[in-house]
Amino acid sequence: MNTNFSTTAIVFNHDGLGHADEALRHKLATNYLRTLLELGQRPQAILFYAAGVKLVAAGSPCLAELKELAAAGVPLIACRTCLDFYGLMDKVEAGEIGNMMRIVEAQARAGKVVTV
């Protein structure tokens, strides 16, 4: 089974995984990111837009996992427009504030884009 994520960009466009209740979405996102770490998988980039930007901000249930991925060299790029919309510009605790150009460039460089 090929599980190499090194050429994959992962997109979070919700504040968690799936469309379940908030607690379950958050738990699934945390488990997903933790599993990437446990398997030694390092995506090419993790991109956040729409409500997904909430995951990189203060109070996010998966900040520890995101910080660990960032420390391992995985770029975490959050949409500036979305952060501003949600009033989170000064609450980002993981990754970098980017714009849609950075997000599109990261998607273009990726061999595969996975929306979770």
N, CA, C and O atoms as a printed pandas DataFrame, in Angstrom:
     atom_number atom_name residue_name chain_id  residue_number  x_coord  y_coord  z_coord
0              1         N          MET        A               1    0.842   -1.187    0.000
1              2        CA          MET        A               1    0.000    0.000    0.000
2              3         C          MET        A               1    0.883    1.245    0.000
3              4         O          MET        A               1    1.723    1.402    0.886
4              5         N          ASN        A               2    0.707    2.115   -0.964
5              6        CA          ASN        A               2    1.483    3.342   -1.054
6              7         C          ASN        A               2    0.797    4.427   -0.238
7              8         O          ASN        A               2   -0.288    4.889   -0.591
8              9         N          THR        A               3    1.430    4.827    0.846
9             10        CA          THR        A               3    0.865    5.871    1.703
10            11         C          THR        A               3    1.780    7.085    1.761
11            12         O          THR        A               3    1.801    7.798    2.765
12            13         N          ASN        A               4    2.522    7.323    0.712
13            14        CA          ASN        A               4    3.444    8.449    0.687
14            15         C          ASN        A               4    2.684    9.746    0.391
15            16         O          ASN        A               4    2.127    9.925   -0.692
16            17         N          PHE        A               5    2.678   10.627    1.364
17            18        CA          PHE        A               5    1.976   11.900    1.233
18            19         C          PHE        A               5    2.916   13.041    0.829
19            20         O          PHE        A               5    2.489   14.195    0.785
20            21         N          SER        A               6    4.174   12.743    0.537
21            22        CA          SER        A               6    5.157   13.807    0.328
22            23         C          SER        A               6    4.855   14.703   -0.873
23            24         O          SER        A               6    5.394   15.807   -0.961
24            25         N          THR        A               7    4.016   14.257   -1.785
25            26        CA          THR        A               7    3.644   15.096   -2.928
26            27         C          THR        A               7    2.168   15.495   -2.865
27            28         O          THR        A               7    1.587   15.913   -3.867
28            29         N          THR        A               8    1.575   15.364   -1.690
29            30        CA          THR        A               8    0.148   15.630   -1.517
30            31         C          THR        A               8   -0.086   16.897   -0.715
31            32         O          THR        A               8    0.552   17.120    0.315
32            33         N          ALA        A               9   -0.998   17.721   -1.190
33            34        CA          ALA        A               9   -1.469   18.871   -0.409
34            35         C          ALA        A               9   -2.809   18.471    0.193
35            36         O          ALA        A               9   -3.684   17.952   -0.501
36            37         N          ILE        A              10   -2.957   18.715    1.475
37            38        CA          ILE        A              10   -4.194   18.400    2.181
38            39         C          ILE        A              10   -4.938   19.700    2.432
39            40         O          ILE        A              10   -4.349   20.685    2.876
40            41         N          VAL        A              11   -6.232   19.700    2.147
41            42        CA          VAL        A              11   -7.069   20.887    2.320
42            43         C          VAL        A              11   -8.074   20.649    3.439
43            44         O          VAL        A              11   -8.801   19.656    3.449
44            45         N          PHE        A              12   -8.095   21.581    4.373
45            46        CA          PHE        A              12   -9.152   21.635    5.387
46            47         C          PHE        A              12  -10.019   22.843    5.049
47            48         O          PHE        A              12   -9.559   23.981    5.140
48            49         N          ASN        A              13  -11.259   22.606    4.662
49            50        CA          ASN        A              13  -12.161   23.728    4.406
50            51         C          ASN        A              13  -13.356   23.719    5.364
51            52         O          ASN        A              13  -14.330   24.447    5.174
52            53         N          HIS        A              14  -13.258   22.880    6.394
53            54        CA          HIS        A              14  -14.223   22.841    7.499
54            55         C          HIS        A              14  -13.422   22.870    8.789
55            56         O          HIS        A              14  -12.219   22.610    8.776
56            57         N          ASP        A              15  -14.069   23.182    9.895
57            58        CA          ASP        A              15  -13.352   23.184   11.176
58            59         C          ASP        A              15  -13.348   21.769   11.752
59            60         O          ASP        A              15  -13.833   21.524   12.857
60            61         N          GLY        A              16  -12.800   20.867   10.988
61            62        CA          GLY        A              16  -12.701   19.472   11.380
62            63         C          GLY        A              16  -12.824   18.586   10.159
63            64         O          GLY        A              16  -12.659   19.046    9.029
64            65         N          LEU        A              17  -13.111   17.326   10.384
65            66        CA          LEU        A              17  -13.265   16.369    9.301
66            67         C          LEU        A              17  -14.728   15.999    9.150
67            68         O          LEU        A              17  -15.394   15.660   10.128
68            69         N          GLY        A              18  -15.221   16.063    7.939
69            70        CA          GLY        A              18  -16.580   15.637    7.652
70            71         C          GLY        A              18  -17.627   16.668    8.020
71            72         O          GLY        A              18  -17.333   17.842    8.241
72            73         N          HIS        A              19  -18.854   16.191    8.076
73            74        CA          HIS        A              19  -20.001   17.068    8.335
74            75         C          HIS        A              19  -20.782   16.611    9.549
75            76         O          HIS        A              19  -22.000   16.780    9.608
76            77         N          ALA        A              20  -20.099   16.042   10.507
77            78        CA          ALA        A              20  -20.738   15.532   11.723
78            79         C          ALA        A              20  -20.856   16.650   12.758
79            80         O          ALA        A              20  -20.568   17.811   12.467
80            81         N          ASP        A              21  -21.278   16.291   13.955
81            82        CA          ASP        A              21  -21.313   17.248   15.048
82            83         C          ASP        A              21  -19.909   17.798   15.289
83            84         O          ASP        A              21  -18.915   17.139   14.985
84            85         N          GLU        A              22  -19.838   19.004   15.834
85            86        CA          GLU        A              22  -18.555   19.673   16.037
86            87         C          GLU        A              22  -17.560   18.811   16.807
87            88         O          GLU        A              22  -16.404   18.697   16.400
88            89         N          ALA        A              23  -17.987   18.205   17.911
89            90        CA          ALA        A              23  -17.067   17.399   18.721
90            91         C          ALA        A              23  -16.472   16.249   17.911
91            92         O          ALA        A              23  -15.283   15.955   18.031
92            93         N          LEU        A              24  -17.290   15.603   17.093
93            94        CA          LEU        A              24  -16.794   14.498   16.280
94            95         C          LEU        A              24  -15.886   15.013   15.165
95            96         O          LEU        A              24  -14.849   14.408   14.897
96            97         N          ARG        A              25  -16.252   16.117   14.510
97            98        CA          ARG        A              25  -15.381   16.713   13.475
98            99         C          ARG        A              25  -14.004   17.008   14.041
99           100         O          ARG        A              25  -12.991   16.717   13.405
100          101         N          HIS        A              26  -13.965   17.583   15.233
101          102        CA          HIS        A              26  -12.698   17.939   15.859
102          103         C          HIS        A              26  -11.894   16.691   16.219
103          104         O          HIS        A              26  -10.684   16.643   15.996
104          105         N          LYS        A              27  -12.555   15.700   16.766
105          106        CA          LYS        A              27  -11.878   14.461   17.142
106          107         C          LYS        A              27  -11.284   13.776   15.909
107          108         O          LYS        A              27  -10.151   13.297   15.939
108          109         N          LEU        A              28  -12.060   13.738   14.830
109          110        CA          LEU        A              28  -11.576   13.110   13.601
110          111         C          LEU        A              28  -10.384   13.859   13.015
111          112         O          LEU        A              28   -9.431   13.230   12.555
112          113         N          ALA        A              29  -10.419   15.184   13.025
113          114        CA          ALA        A              29   -9.291   15.974   12.506
114          115         C          ALA        A              29   -8.040   15.716   13.330
115          116         O          ALA        A              29   -6.954   15.526   12.782
116          117         N          THR        A              30   -8.195   15.711   14.642
117          118        CA          THR        A              30   -7.058   15.446   15.526
118          119         C          THR        A              30   -6.505   14.052   15.272
119          120         O          THR        A              30   -5.291   13.874   15.173
120          121         N          ASN        A              31   -7.387   13.062   15.166
121          122        CA          ASN        A              31   -6.945   11.689   14.904
122          123         C          ASN        A              31   -6.253   11.575   13.552
123          124         O          ASN        A              31   -5.248   10.874   13.427
124          125         N          TYR        A              32   -6.778   12.250   12.549
125          126        CA          TYR        A              32   -6.182   12.219   11.212
126          127         C          TYR        A              32   -4.748   12.764   11.255
127          128         O          TYR        A              32   -3.816   12.135   10.753
128          129         N          LEU        A              33   -4.595   13.934   11.858
129          130        CA          LEU        A              33   -3.276   14.561   11.930
130          131         C          LEU        A              33   -2.322   13.740   12.789
131          132         O          LEU        A              33   -1.146   13.605   12.448
132          133         N          ARG        A              34   -2.803   13.199   13.879
133          134        CA          ARG        A              34   -1.982   12.357   14.755
134          135         C          ARG        A              34   -1.530   11.112   13.990
135          136         O          ARG        A              34   -0.386   10.680   14.132
136          137         N          THR        A              35   -2.417   10.538   13.183
137          138        CA          THR        A              35   -2.071    9.353   12.404
138          139         C          THR        A              35   -0.994    9.670   11.368
139          140         O          THR        A              35   -0.084    8.868   11.158
140          141         N          LEU        A              36   -1.087   10.827   10.721
141          142        CA          LEU        A              36   -0.014   11.233    9.806
142          143         C          LEU        A              36    1.324   11.239   10.527
143          144         O          LEU        A              36    2.323   10.736   10.013
144          145         N          LEU        A              37    1.333   11.816   11.726
145          146        CA          LEU        A              37    2.569   11.881   12.506
146          147         C          LEU        A              37    3.061   10.489   12.884
147          148         O          LEU        A              37    4.247   10.191   12.747
148          149         N          GLU        A              38    2.167    9.648   13.354
149          150        CA          GLU        A              38    2.544    8.300   13.783
150          151         C          GLU        A              38    3.082    7.459   12.633
151          152         O          GLU        A              38    3.977    6.636   12.827
152          153         N          LEU        A              39    2.540    7.665   11.436
153          154        CA          LEU        A              39    3.001    6.923   10.265
154          155         C          LEU        A              39    4.229    7.557    9.621
155          156         O          LEU        A              39    4.795    7.003    8.678
156          157         N          GLY        A              40    4.639    8.714   10.127
157          158        CA          GLY        A              40    5.791    9.404    9.547
158          159         C          GLY        A              40    5.490   10.050    8.209
159          160         O          GLY        A              40    6.400   10.300    7.420
160          161         N          GLN        A              41    4.229   10.320    7.950
161          162        CA          GLN        A              41    3.826   10.929    6.688
162          163         C          GLN        A              41    3.902   12.456    6.800
163          164         O          GLN        A              41    3.368   13.045    7.739
164          165         N          ARG        A              42    4.557   13.074    5.852
165          166        CA          ARG        A              42    4.682   14.515    5.829
166          167         C          ARG        A              42    4.103   15.032    4.523
167          168         O          ARG        A              42    4.746   14.918    3.479
168          169         N          PRO        A              43    2.903   15.597    4.560
169          170        CA          PRO        A              43    2.330   16.146    3.324
170          171         C          PRO        A              43    3.193   17.281    2.784
171          172         O          PRO        A              43    3.957   17.903    3.522
172          173         N          GLN        A              44    3.063   17.535    1.510
173          174        CA          GLN        A              44    3.790   18.653    0.895
174          175         C          GLN        A              44    3.345   19.973    1.509
175          176         O          GLN        A              44    4.152   20.886    1.688
176          177         N          ALA        A              45    2.051   20.072    1.832
177          178        CA          ALA        A              45    1.500   21.265    2.478
178          179         C          ALA        A              45    0.134   20.908    3.037
179          180         O          ALA        A              45   -0.527   19.984    2.562
180          181         N          ILE        A              46   -0.279   21.657    4.056
181          182        CA          ILE        A              46   -1.646   21.571    4.553
182          183         C          ILE        A              46   -2.229   22.968    4.428
183          184         O          ILE        A              46   -1.672   23.942    4.935
184          185         N          LEU        A              47   -3.361   23.044    3.741
185          186        CA          LEU        A              47   -3.972   24.319    3.386
186          187         C          LEU        A              47   -5.293   24.482    4.115
187          188         O          LEU        A              47   -6.057   23.528    4.263
188          189         N          PHE        A              48   -5.556   25.698    4.569
189          190        CA          PHE        A              48   -6.756   25.975    5.355
190          191         C          PHE        A              48   -7.481   27.162    4.758
191          192         O          PHE        A              48   -6.906   28.240    4.605
192          193         N          TYR        A              49   -8.748   26.963    4.420
193          194        CA          TYR        A              49   -9.582   28.089    4.001
194          195         C          TYR        A              49  -11.011   27.843    4.440
195          196         O          TYR        A              49  -11.341   26.772    4.949
196          197         N          ALA        A              50  -11.862   28.849    4.236
197          198        CA          ALA        A              50  -13.230   28.839    4.776
198          199         C          ALA        A              50  -13.122   28.551    6.286
199          200         O          ALA        A              50  -12.201   29.046    6.936
200          201         N          ALA        A              51  -14.034   27.771    6.842
201          202        CA          ALA        A              51  -14.018   27.509    8.288
202          203         C          ALA        A              51  -12.804   26.691    8.714
203          204         O          ALA        A              51  -12.528   26.582    9.909
204          205         N          GLY        A              52  -12.078   26.118    7.769
205          206        CA          GLY        A              52  -10.879   25.360    8.095
206          207         C          GLY        A              52   -9.826   26.177    8.818
207          208         O          GLY        A              52   -9.011   25.622    9.557
208          209         N          VAL        A              53   -9.830   27.494    8.617
209          210        CA          VAL        A              53   -8.828   28.338    9.281
210          211         C          VAL        A              53   -8.969   28.303   10.802
211          212         O          VAL        A              53   -8.019   28.618   11.518
212          213         N          LYS        A              54  -10.122   27.931   11.290
213          214        CA          LYS        A              54  -10.318   27.854   12.744
214          215         C          LYS        A              54   -9.397   26.819   13.378
215          216         O          LYS        A              54   -9.123   26.888   14.576
216          217         N          LEU        A              55   -8.920   25.869   12.593
217          218        CA          LEU        A              55   -8.059   24.820   13.134
218          219         C          LEU        A              55   -6.658   25.308   13.486
219          220         O          LEU        A              55   -5.969   24.675   14.286
220          221         N          VAL        A              56   -6.224   26.426   12.900
221          222        CA          VAL        A              56   -4.878   26.935   13.201
222          223         C          VAL        A              56   -4.903   28.032   14.262
223          224         O          VAL        A              56   -3.861   28.593   14.600
224          225         N          ALA        A              57   -6.074   28.336   14.781
225          226        CA          ALA        A              57   -6.236   29.448   15.723
226          227         C          ALA        A              57   -6.335   28.960   17.166
227          228         O          ALA        A              57   -6.578   27.782   17.431
228          229         N          ALA        A              58   -6.144   29.885   18.072
229          230        CA          ALA        A              58   -6.254   29.599   19.504
230          231         C          ALA        A              58   -7.557   28.854   19.784
231          232         O          ALA        A              58   -8.615   29.202   19.258
232          233         N          GLY        A              59   -7.460   27.833   20.614
233          234        CA          GLY        A              59   -8.628   27.052   20.978
234          235         C          GLY        A              59   -8.873   25.849   20.087
235          236         O          GLY        A              59   -9.766   25.048   20.364
236          237         N          SER        A              60   -8.100   25.708   19.025
237          238        CA          SER        A              60   -8.263   24.569   18.129
238          239         C          SER        A              60   -7.903   23.282   18.856
239          240         O          SER        A              60   -6.932   23.246   19.611
240          241         N          PRO        A              61   -8.681   22.222   18.634
241          242        CA          PRO        A              61   -8.397   20.959   19.308
242          243         C          PRO        A              61   -7.182   20.224   18.745
243          244         O          PRO        A              61   -6.711   19.260   19.349
244          245         N          CYS        A              62   -6.674   20.663   17.608
245          246        CA          CYS        A              62   -5.559   19.929   16.998
246          247         C          CYS        A              62   -4.298   20.788   16.841
247          248         O          CYS        A              62   -3.472   20.526   15.967
248          249         N          LEU        A              63   -4.156   21.801   17.679
249          250        CA          LEU        A              63   -2.968   22.656   17.590
250          251         C          LEU        A              63   -1.674   21.890   17.840
251          252         O          LEU        A              63   -0.675   22.129   17.162
252          253         N          ALA        A              64   -1.679   20.983   18.794
253          254        CA          ALA        A              64   -0.450   20.236   19.102
254          255         C          ALA        A              64    0.031   19.457   17.880
255          256         O          ALA        A              64    1.219   19.465   17.558
256          257         N          GLU        A              65   -0.902   18.784   17.204
257          258        CA          GLU        A              65   -0.541   18.009   16.023
258          259         C          GLU        A              65   -0.085   18.922   14.889
259          260         O          GLU        A              65    0.886   18.614   14.197
260          261         N          LEU        A              66   -0.772   20.032   14.697
261          262        CA          LEU        A              66   -0.376   20.962   13.642
262          263         C          LEU        A              66    0.993   21.566   13.916
263          264         O          LEU        A              66    1.804   21.697   13.000
264          265         N          LYS        A              67    1.257   21.930   15.150
265          266        CA          LYS        A              67    2.576   22.482   15.497
266          267         C          LYS        A              67    3.673   21.449   15.277
267          268         O          LYS        A              67    4.770   21.785   14.831
268          269         N          GLU        A              68    3.374   20.192   15.589
269          270        CA          GLU        A              68    4.359   19.138   15.381
270          271         C          GLU        A              68    4.636   18.929   13.889
271          272         O          GLU        A              68    5.785   18.736   13.492
272          273         N          LEU        A              69    3.598   18.968   13.072
273          274        CA          LEU        A              69    3.785   18.860   11.627
274          275         C          LEU        A              69    4.576   20.048   11.083
275          276         O          LEU        A              69    5.453   19.876   10.237
276          277         N          ALA        A              70    4.267   21.249   11.568
277          278        CA          ALA        A              70    5.008   22.440   11.132
278          279         C          ALA        A              70    6.473   22.329   11.537
279          280         O          ALA        A              70    7.359   22.678   10.756
280          281         N          ALA        A              71    6.736   21.846   12.749
281          282        CA          ALA        A              71    8.114   21.679   13.219
282          283         C          ALA        A              71    8.864   20.652   12.372
283          284         O          ALA        A              71   10.089   20.706   12.263
284          285         N          ALA        A              72    8.126   19.721   11.776
285          286        CA          ALA        A              72    8.726   18.705   10.907
286          287         C          ALA        A              72    8.909   19.222    9.479
287          288         O          ALA        A              72    9.362   18.489    8.599
288          289         N          GLY        A              73    8.557   20.481    9.257
289          290        CA          GLY        A              73    8.787   21.098    7.954
290          291         C          GLY        A              73    7.597   21.138    7.015
291          292         O          GLY        A              73    7.745   21.510    5.851
292          293         N          VAL        A              74    6.421   20.765    7.496
293          294        CA          VAL        A              74    5.229   20.806    6.644
294          295         C          VAL        A              74    4.670   22.227    6.646
295          296         O          VAL        A              74    4.313   22.734    7.709
296          297         N          PRO        A              75    4.583   22.879    5.497
297          298        CA          PRO        A              75    3.985   24.209    5.453
298          299         C          PRO        A              75    2.486   24.134    5.771
299          300         O          PRO        A              75    1.756   23.324    5.200
300          301         N          LEU        A              76    2.050   24.986    6.682
301          302        CA          LEU        A              76    0.639   25.142    7.015
302          303         C          LEU        A              76    0.253   26.533    6.558
303          304         O          LEU        A              76    0.768   27.519    7.085
304          305         N          ILE        A              77   -0.642   26.635    5.590
305          306        CA          ILE        A              77   -0.976   27.937    5.008
306          307         C          ILE        A              77   -2.462   28.216    5.221
307          308         O          ILE        A              77   -3.324   27.472    4.751
308          309         N          ALA        A              78   -2.741   29.296    5.934
309          310        CA          ALA        A              78   -4.122   29.690    6.231
310          311         C          ALA        A              78   -4.487   30.935    5.438
311          312         O          ALA        A              78   -3.698   31.873    5.329
312          313         N          CYS        A              79   -5.689   30.928    4.888
313          314        CA          CYS        A              79   -6.189   32.020    4.063
314          315         C          CYS        A              79   -6.425   33.289    4.889
315          316         O          CYS        A              79   -7.199   33.287    5.846
316          317         N          ARG        A              80   -5.753   34.358    4.504
317          318        CA          ARG        A              80   -5.877   35.654    5.185
318          319         C          ARG        A              80   -7.314   36.167    5.150
319          320         O          ARG        A              80   -7.823   36.633    6.170
320          321         N          THR        A              81   -7.967   36.091    4.011
321          322        CA          THR        A              81   -9.342   36.577    3.875
322          323         C          THR        A              81  -10.266   35.849    4.839
323          324         O          THR        A              81  -11.123   36.465    5.472
324          325         N          CYS        A              82  -10.094   34.553    4.948
325          326        CA          CYS        A              82  -10.936   33.738    5.831
326          327         C          CYS        A              82  -10.658   34.046    7.295
327          328         O          CYS        A              82  -11.585   34.171    8.095
328          329         N          LEU        A              83   -9.379   34.167    7.646
329          330        CA          LEU        A              83   -9.021   34.526    9.026
330          331         C          LEU        A              83   -9.637   35.864    9.403
331          332         O          LEU        A              83  -10.185   36.022   10.494
332          333         N          ASP        A              84   -9.543   36.819    8.498
333          334        CA          ASP        A              84  -10.112   38.141    8.742
334          335         C          ASP        A              84  -11.635   38.048    8.908
335          336         O          ASP        A              84  -12.206   38.678    9.798
336          337         N          PHE        A              85  -12.279   37.268    8.054
337          338        CA          PHE        A              85  -13.729   37.109    8.111
338          339         C          PHE        A              85  -14.175   36.575    9.479
339          340         O          PHE        A              85  -15.179   37.027   10.029
340          341         N          TYR        A              86  -13.433   35.623   10.014
341          342        CA          TYR        A              86  -13.781   35.018   11.303
342          343         C          TYR        A              86  -13.165   35.758   12.499
343          344         O          TYR        A              86  -13.322   35.320   13.639
344          345         N          GLY        A              87  -12.476   36.860   12.255
345          346        CA          GLY        A              87  -11.866   37.623   13.345
346          347         C          GLY        A              87  -10.729   36.886   14.025
347          348         O          GLY        A              87  -10.551   37.001   15.238
348          349         N          LEU        A              88   -9.955   36.127   13.255
349          350        CA          LEU        A              88   -8.905   35.282   13.825
350          351         C          LEU        A              88   -7.488   35.708   13.449
351          352         O          LEU        A              88   -6.532   34.990   13.741
352          353         N          MET        A              89   -7.340   36.858   12.810
353          354        CA          MET        A              89   -6.009   37.268   12.347
354          355         C          MET        A              89   -4.971   37.280   13.461
355          356         O          MET        A              89   -3.822   36.900   13.237
356          357         N          ASP        A              90   -5.350   37.704   14.638
357          358        CA          ASP        A              90   -4.384   37.789   15.742
358          359         C          ASP        A              90   -4.422   36.561   16.650
359          360         O          ASP        A              90   -3.839   36.573   17.733
360          361         N          LYS        A              91   -5.104   35.503   16.214
361          362        CA          LYS        A              91   -5.222   34.294   17.036
362          363         C          LYS        A              91   -4.554   33.075   16.399
363          364         O          LYS        A              91   -4.678   31.965   16.916
364          365         N          VAL        A              92   -3.855   33.269   15.296
365          366        CA          VAL        A              92   -3.191   32.152   14.619
366          367         C          VAL        A              92   -2.038   31.654   15.490
367          368         O          VAL        A              92   -1.169   32.424   15.897
368          369         N          GLU        A              93   -2.051   30.346   15.767
369          370        CA          GLU        A              93   -1.019   29.750   16.617
370          371         C          GLU        A              93   -0.212   28.670   15.913
371          372         O          GLU        A              93    0.752   28.155   16.480
372          373         N          ALA        A              94   -0.586   28.319   14.698
373          374        CA          ALA        A              94    0.164   27.309   13.944
374          375         C          ALA        A              94    0.182   27.719   12.477
375          376         O          ALA        A              94   -0.834   28.146   11.928
376          377         N          GLY        A              95    1.328   27.586   11.859
377          378        CA          GLY        A              95    1.432   27.868   10.439
378          379         C          GLY        A              95    1.595   29.328   10.110
379          380         O          GLY        A              95    1.966   30.145   10.953
380          381         N          GLU        A              96    1.309   29.635    8.868
381          382        CA          GLU        A              96    1.504   30.987    8.372
382          383         C          GLU        A              96    0.220   31.527    7.761
383          384         O          GLU        A              96   -0.646   30.780    7.306
384          385         N          ILE        A              97    0.133   32.826    7.767
385          386        CA          ILE        A              97   -0.995   33.490    7.115
386          387         C          ILE        A              97   -0.599   33.720    5.665
387          388         O          ILE        A              97    0.394   34.388    5.375
388          389         N          GLY        A              98   -1.382   33.162    4.767
389          390        CA          GLY        A              98   -1.108   33.302    3.345
390          391         C          GLY        A              98   -2.308   33.902    2.649
391          392         O          GLY        A              98   -3.230   34.413    3.285
392          393         N          ASN        A              99   -2.280   33.833    1.355
393          394        CA          ASN        A              99   -3.420   34.315    0.581
394          395         C          ASN        A              99   -3.800   33.233   -0.427
395          396         O          ASN        A              99   -3.162   32.182   -0.490
396          397         N          MET        A             100   -4.821   33.492   -1.197
397          398        CA          MET        A             100   -5.287   32.482   -2.135
398          399         C          MET        A             100   -4.224   32.163   -3.179
399          400         O          MET        A             100   -4.182   31.043   -3.690
400          401         N          MET        A             101   -3.367   33.124   -3.505
401          402        CA          MET        A             101   -2.295   32.846   -4.452
402          403         C          MET        A             101   -1.367   31.764   -3.897
403          404         O          MET        A             101   -0.997   30.835   -4.615
404          405         N          ARG        A             102   -0.992   31.884   -2.623
405          406        CA          ARG        A             102   -0.122   30.870   -2.000
406          407         C          ARG        A             102   -0.804   29.512   -1.978
407          408         O          ARG        A             102   -0.164   28.487   -2.210
408          409         N          ILE        A             103   -2.101   29.502   -1.700
409          410        CA          ILE        A             103   -2.849   28.252   -1.637
410          411         C          ILE        A             103   -2.916   27.600   -3.019
411          412         O          ILE        A             103   -2.686   26.398   -3.154
412          413         N          VAL        A             104   -3.230   28.387   -4.031
413          414        CA          VAL        A             104   -3.308   27.855   -5.395
414          415         C          VAL        A             104   -1.934   27.381   -5.861
415          416         O          VAL        A             104   -1.832   26.340   -6.510
416          417         N          GLU        A             105   -0.885   28.120   -5.545
417          418        CA          GLU        A             105    0.469   27.695   -5.916
418          419         C          GLU        A             105    0.817   26.360   -5.264
419          420         O          GLU        A             105    1.394   25.485   -5.909
420          421         N          ALA        A             106    0.467   26.204   -3.989
421          422        CA          ALA        A             106    0.745   24.941   -3.293
422          423         C          ALA        A             106   -0.038   23.791   -3.928
423          424         O          ALA        A             106    0.480   22.682   -4.053
424          425         N          GLN        A             107   -1.272   24.053   -4.324
425          426        CA          GLN        A             107   -2.061   23.022   -4.992
426          427         C          GLN        A             107   -1.455   22.669   -6.351
427          428         O          GLN        A             107   -1.428   21.500   -6.736
428          429         N          ALA        A             108   -0.975   23.667   -7.069
429          430        CA          ALA        A             108   -0.392   23.432   -8.397
430          431         C          ALA        A             108    0.888   22.615   -8.304
431          432         O          ALA        A             108    1.171   21.811   -9.192
432          433         N          ARG        A             109    1.662   22.806   -7.249
433          434        CA          ARG        A             109    2.915   22.070   -7.070
434          435         C          ARG        A             109    2.674   20.616   -6.635
435          436         O          ARG        A             109    3.513   19.744   -6.860
436          437         N          ALA        A             110    1.540   20.377   -6.023
437          438        CA          ALA        A             110    1.253   19.053   -5.480
438          439         C          ALA        A             110    0.933   18.052   -6.584
439          440         O          ALA        A             110    0.335   18.401   -7.602
440          441         N          GLY        A             111    1.330   16.834   -6.372
441          442        CA          GLY        A             111    0.955   15.766   -7.298
442          443         C          GLY        A             111   -0.495   15.361   -7.107
443          444         O          GLY        A             111   -1.140   14.847   -8.022
444          445         N          LYS        A             112   -0.998   15.602   -5.899
445          446        CA          LYS        A             112   -2.373   15.249   -5.569
446          447         C          LYS        A             112   -2.860   16.217   -4.497
447          448         O          LYS        A             112   -2.102   16.598   -3.604
448          449         N          VAL        A             113   -4.130   16.612   -4.590
449          450        CA          VAL        A             113   -4.753   17.465   -3.570
450          451         C          VAL        A             113   -5.897   16.666   -2.953
451          452         O          VAL        A             113   -6.783   16.181   -3.657
452          453         N          VAL        A             114   -5.864   16.537   -1.633
453          454        CA          VAL        A             114   -6.871   15.785   -0.905
454          455         C          VAL        A             114   -7.635   16.756   -0.003
455          456         O          VAL        A             114   -7.031   17.438    0.826
456          457         N          THR        A             115   -8.939   16.818   -0.158
457          458        CA          THR        A             115   -9.771   17.625    0.720
458          459         C          THR        A             115  -10.361   16.688    1.768
459          460         O          THR        A             115  -11.028   15.706    1.442
460          461         N          VAL        A             116  -10.103   17.010    3.030
461          462        CA          VAL        A             116  -10.576   16.142    4.116
462          463         C          VAL        A             116  -11.730   16.773    4.856
463          464         O          VAL        A             116  -12.254   16.184    5.801
